[in-house]
Amino acid sequence: MVWNGVHFNLNTIIPWPIILIWTLLYFALLAWAWRPREGRPFGNFKTIDFVYIALVAALLIVYNFFISPLIPKVGAVTTYFYYPIIGETFLVMLAAALVGKPGSAGLTMVIYTLLCRHNTLRFWWRALLVHL
């Protein structure tokens, strides 16, 4: 298959039914782990857990937009190694270690993704202003 001058080997791509099954299994396990307990909607998550997740997501924004550009993108090991990913991985694992509950790293990445998208930020800001 060729798209935009780039040749793709479709024999090495994971089939979409496998990805669909994996995604459904992931969300089923999260639904089981986050089932409401003791009157709390997210199970064992406490307020401090959400504070840790939000702080690390904010640190990821600062790292990604202000610190990461200062780090060289090409190293001596290989020409394709992206060094700034080490800091991002460290921060996500920090959130998972601080919270220590299933899905905390995924929730951190979802919040980070919502925060780092300009259009998403604009959408949430407008939604907030409408409700104020």
C-alpha positions as a Markdown table, in Angstrom:
| # | Residue | x | y | z |
|---|---|---|---|---|
| 1 | Met | 0.0 | 0.0 | 0.0 |
| 2 | Val | 1.3 | 3.5 | -0.9 |
| 3 | Trp | -0.1 | 6.7 | 0.6 |
| 4 | Asn | 1.5 | 10.1 | -0.1 |
| 5 | Gly | 4.6 | 8.5 | -1.4 |
| 6 | Val | 5.1 | 6.3 | 1.7 |
| 7 | His | 5.1 | 2.5 | 1.4 |
| 8 | Phe | 3.3 | 0.6 | 4.1 |
| 9 | Asn | 3.7 | -3.1 | 4.8 |
| 10 | Leu | 0.2 | -4.2 | 5.9 |
| 11 | Asn | 1.4 | -7.6 | 7.0 |
| 12 | Thr | 3.1 | -6.1 | 10.1 |
| 13 | Ile | 0.2 | -4.0 | 11.3 |
| 14 | Ile | -1.9 | -5.5 | 14.2 |
| 15 | Pro | -5.4 | -6.4 | 12.8 |
| 16 | Trp | -8.1 | -4.1 | 14.0 |
| 17 | Pro | -10.2 | -6.9 | 15.6 |
| 18 | Ile | -7.3 | -7.5 | 18.0 |
| 19 | Ile | -7.0 | -3.8 | 18.8 |
| 20 | Leu | -10.8 | -3.7 | 19.4 |
| 21 | Ile | -10.7 | -6.7 | 21.7 |
| 22 | Trp | -7.8 | -5.2 | 23.6 |
| 23 | Thr | -9.5 | -1.8 | 24.0 |
| 24 | Leu | -12.8 | -3.4 | 25.2 |
| 25 | Leu | -10.9 | -5.6 | 27.7 |
| 26 | Tyr | -9.0 | -2.5 | 29.0 |
| 27 | Phe | -12.2 | -0.5 | 29.5 |
| 28 | Ala | -14.0 | -3.5 | 31.0 |
| 29 | Leu | -11.1 | -3.9 | 33.6 |
| 30 | Leu | -11.3 | -0.2 | 34.3 |
| 31 | Ala | -15.0 | -0.3 | 34.8 |
| 32 | Trp | -14.5 | -3.2 | 37.3 |
| 33 | Ala | -11.7 | -1.4 | 39.1 |
| 34 | Trp | -13.5 | 1.9 | 39.2 |
| 35 | Arg | -16.9 | 0.4 | 40.2 |
| 36 | Pro | -18.6 | 2.6 | 42.9 |
| 37 | Arg | -17.7 | 1.6 | 46.4 |
| 38 | Glu | -18.7 | 3.2 | 49.7 |
| 39 | Gly | -20.7 | 5.9 | 48.0 |
| 40 | Arg | -17.7 | 7.1 | 45.9 |
| 41 | Pro | -18.2 | 7.1 | 42.1 |
| 42 | Phe | -14.6 | 6.2 | 41.3 |
| 43 | Gly | -14.2 | 3.4 | 43.7 |
| 44 | Asn | -11.0 | 3.7 | 45.8 |
| 45 | Phe | -10.0 | 7.0 | 44.3 |
| 46 | Lys | -9.8 | 9.8 | 46.9 |
| 47 | Thr | -9.6 | 13.6 | 46.3 |
| 48 | Ile | -5.8 | 13.6 | 46.9 |
| 49 | Asp | -5.4 | 11.0 | 44.0 |
| 50 | Phe | -7.1 | 13.4 | 41.6 |
| 51 | Val | -5.0 | 16.3 | 42.9 |
| 52 | Tyr | -1.8 | 14.2 | 42.2 |
| 53 | Ile | -3.1 | 13.3 | 38.7 |
| 54 | Ala | -3.9 | 16.9 | 37.9 |
| 55 | Leu | -0.6 | 18.2 | 39.2 |
| 56 | Val | 1.4 | 15.7 | 37.1 |
| 57 | Ala | -0.7 | 16.5 | 34.0 |
| 58 | Ala | 0.1 | 20.2 | 34.5 |
| 59 | Leu | 3.8 | 19.3 | 35.0 |
| 60 | Leu | 3.6 | 17.3 | 31.7 |
| 61 | Ile | 2.4 | 20.4 | 30.0 |
| 62 | Val | 5.2 | 22.5 | 31.4 |
| 63 | Tyr | 7.7 | 19.8 | 30.5 |
| 64 | Asn | 6.4 | 19.2 | 27.0 |
| 65 | Phe | 6.2 | 22.9 | 25.9 |
| 66 | Phe | 9.0 | 24.6 | 27.9 |
| 67 | Ile | 11.6 | 22.0 | 29.0 |
| 68 | Ser | 11.5 | 19.4 | 26.2 |
| 69 | Pro | 12.5 | 21.9 | 23.4 |
| 70 | Leu | 15.8 | 22.5 | 25.2 |
| 71 | Ile | 16.7 | 18.8 | 25.1 |
| 72 | Pro | 18.5 | 17.5 | 22.0 |
| 73 | Lys | 16.4 | 15.3 | 19.9 |
| 74 | Val | 19.2 | 13.2 | 18.4 |
| 75 | Gly | 21.6 | 11.3 | 20.6 |
| 76 | Ala | 24.8 | 9.2 | 20.2 |
| 77 | Val | 23.0 | 5.9 | 20.7 |
| 78 | Thr | 20.9 | 6.1 | 17.5 |
| 79 | Thr | 19.7 | 8.9 | 15.2 |
| 80 | Tyr | 16.1 | 8.1 | 15.9 |
| 81 | Phe | 16.0 | 8.1 | 19.7 |
| 82 | Tyr | 13.8 | 10.8 | 21.2 |
| 83 | Tyr | 15.4 | 11.8 | 24.5 |
| 84 | Pro | 12.5 | 14.0 | 25.8 |
| 85 | Ile | 10.3 | 10.9 | 26.1 |
| 86 | Ile | 12.3 | 9.9 | 29.1 |
| 87 | Gly | 11.0 | 12.8 | 31.1 |
| 88 | Glu | 7.4 | 12.3 | 30.0 |
| 89 | Thr | 7.6 | 8.7 | 30.9 |
| 90 | Phe | 9.0 | 9.5 | 34.3 |
| 91 | Leu | 6.2 | 12.0 | 35.1 |
| 92 | Val | 3.5 | 9.5 | 34.0 |
| 93 | Met | 5.1 | 6.8 | 36.2 |
| 94 | Leu | 5.3 | 9.3 | 39.0 |
| 95 | Ala | 1.6 | 9.8 | 38.9 |
| 96 | Ala | 1.0 | 6.1 | 38.8 |
| 97 | Ala | 3.3 | 5.6 | 41.8 |
| 98 | Leu | 1.8 | 8.4 | 43.8 |
| 99 | Val | -1.8 | 7.3 | 43.2 |
| 100 | Gly | -1.2 | 3.5 | 43.1 |
| 101 | Lys | -4.6 | 2.6 | 41.7 |
| 102 | Pro | -5.6 | 1.0 | 38.4 |
| 103 | Gly | -6.0 | 3.4 | 35.5 |
| 104 | Ser | -4.2 | 6.3 | 37.1 |
| 105 | Ala | -1.5 | 6.5 | 34.4 |
| 106 | Gly | -4.2 | 6.4 | 31.7 |
| 107 | Leu | -6.3 | 9.0 | 33.4 |
| 108 | Thr | -3.2 | 11.2 | 33.7 |
| 109 | Met | -2.6 | 10.9 | 29.9 |
| 110 | Val | -6.3 | 11.7 | 29.1 |
| 111 | Ile | -6.2 | 14.8 | 31.3 |
| 112 | Tyr | -2.8 | 15.8 | 29.7 |
| 113 | Thr | -4.2 | 15.3 | 26.2 |
| 114 | Leu | -7.2 | 17.4 | 27.0 |
| 115 | Leu | -5.0 | 20.2 | 28.4 |
| 116 | Cys | -2.4 | 20.2 | 25.6 |
| 117 | Arg | -4.8 | 20.6 | 22.8 |
| 118 | His | -5.4 | 24.3 | 22.0 |
| 119 | Asn | -8.9 | 23.8 | 20.6 |
| 120 | Thr | -9.9 | 21.6 | 23.5 |
| 121 | Leu | -8.6 | 24.3 | 25.9 |
| 122 | Arg | -10.6 | 26.9 | 24.1 |
| 123 | Phe | -13.7 | 24.7 | 24.1 |
| 124 | Trp | -13.5 | 24.1 | 27.9 |
| 125 | Trp | -12.7 | 27.8 | 28.6 |
| 126 | Arg | -15.8 | 28.9 | 26.6 |
| 127 | Ala | -17.9 | 26.2 | 28.3 |
| 128 | Leu | -16.7 | 27.5 | 31.7 |
| 129 | Leu | -17.5 | 31.1 | 30.8 |
| 130 | Val | -21.0 | 30.2 | 29.6 |
| 131 | His | -21.7 | 28.6 | 33.0 |
| 132 | Leu | -20.3 | 31.5 | 35.1 |
